[in-house]
Amino acid sequence: MSIVAKALWYIENNYGKPELTLDGVAAACDVSRFHLTRAFGIATGRSLMRYLRARRMTEAARALAAGAPDILAVALDAGYGSHEAFTRAFRDHFGLTPEALRARGSCAGLDMVRAIRLDHAAGLPLAAPRLIDHPAFAVAGLCERYTAETAAGIPALWQRWGACVNRAGANAPYEYGVCTEAEAGAFDYTCGIASAGSAPGGMTLLHIPSQRYAVFFHAGHISAIRMTWRLIFEHWLPASGLRATGGPEFERYDHRFDGRTGDGGVEIWIPVTSS
């Protein structure tokens, strides 16, 4: 079973427990928070904790619309310790109080989130990766914070980076798109080039430690790269006998990639270790 499938199963069987957190789900899946955040977002298009909150609110709304007599009991089943905390969360999510929904007796028009069922893509080809030990290095570039829901903004960051390449070093052989752990449910994405240890004004200097990587090649158009990431996380990694370390992972673009057309292919580097 893939990491995301395990996480979804765990959430559906425990979503009413107040101690269910990102750390708790990651521990149940035996992976790092960062790896779970990335894999879940790529596979579902949602951040894990927002999905969990939406599932709690959805099941609570169904119970209330069915006429649940005790709102505190519904709150406790949804993982909230008090009527007041549940009411605030419910109003923030749906725009009405639990009492109002119970009186209405219908969930029509509400933003209800059903349990996700993954549509696996195991039939698509994924070439075996190379395993490479890479020394520590640094990347100087532009950095922004994203969630699974806002990751569609990454191409705009690359456009901004395009105006900075000459200032940073136009003749660099590679450009990098590096994902690193941020706050719960989010990740930082840095696009840039390798640096000897400094960054021009207004840029971020990111240090990447020495690691072993599984290196894949995404040969298709850049718009389809999410599917390759998903195949890695959902199919190759669970069957590989290796595990992601949770360290920085990155895309590496070389002379083959055409930034104007999005064609030419890109390497995907995943830090791994023996299970």
Secondary structure, 3 states (H helix, E strand, C coil): CCHHHHHHHHHHHHCCCCCCCHHHHHHHHCCCHHHHHHHHHHHHCCCHHHHHHHHHHHHHHHHHHCCCCCHHHHHHHCCCCCHHHHHHHHHHHHCCCHHHHHHHCCCCCCCCCCCCCCCCCCCCCCCCCEEEEECCEEEEEEEEEECCCCHHHHHHHHHHHHCCHHHHHCCCCCEEEEEEECCCCCEEEEEEEEECCCCCCCCEEEEECCEEEEEEEECCCHHHHHHHHHHHHHHHHHHHCEEECCCCEEEEECCCCECCCCECCEEEEEEEEEC
